[in-house]
């Protein structure tokens, strides 16, 4: 096994979470955390015992130092995080909601240090990783991060490494929907495992049925497609097999943000341990259910000892 199990890359922002419910403009107190779908997955995989390298950029500022310190405490290898003296660390404000409603989020990330992450930041050591996890967020940040995404996915696939891709659509970051669909689908064609949500899959492929969405990506060269169905669980399809895996029942949904990242953690970790696709989906559903029961984007991600005992079929 290579020294690096998993390579992940993207933007980690500082996040200020409201301490009170209500309109963000009226909130007086916030709690400082970190946010970022890509680093959520990296943290989740690190908690399960994988050696995860994180490729990113932060500003030469207090928020950048806070981000890197937090990621290091989570066990991530941050030696490939560059400190950018010319551009700031991005941040976001997030509202506090009751009864599982989606929070209001305001981003302050335009021109951030991470949006200047480029192909020049790739070191040969990173390409020795066993697996690459990519999402549709870095390619939405800028042309140079889009080029970086293409290059990393191409190089890792060429080297025979496994590549996972979560579209993680952020329409507000793209010039227009047509460009987003074109670029995201081009990247998905470079992945072994494609992990869209049902709504994302419908928008990206034009198909409504999960089986047709999955077939679209299998025809592009994917080995497997897993489609997240929220409270209905998930659907998976490979060239040989397909099926639905039921969701894990949740009594109270606290915060929906991060559920898809939890699913990715479960599926990727299980497949790297050579579990079957149904078992991988099952673990993804379980970790996703944990995520929605915790306030915060990655607070509910489990450690290895917290995983349920693997059931024997």
Secondary structure, 3 states (H helix, E strand, C coil): CCCCCEEEECCCEEEEEEEEECCHHHCCCEEEEEECHHHHHHHHHHHCCCCEEEEEEEECCHHHHHHHHHHHHCCCECCCEEEECCCCCCEEEEEECCCCCCCCEEEECCCCHHHHCCHHHCCHHHHHCCEEEEECCHHHHCHHHHHHHHHHHHHHHHCCCEEEEECCCCHHHCCCHHHHHHHHHHHHCCCCEECCEHHHHHHHHCCCCHHHHHHHHHHCCCCEEEEECHHHCEEEEECCCEEEECCCCCCCCCCCCCHHHHHHHHHHHHHHCCCCHHHHHHHHHHHHHHHCCCCCCCCCCCCHHHCCCCCCC
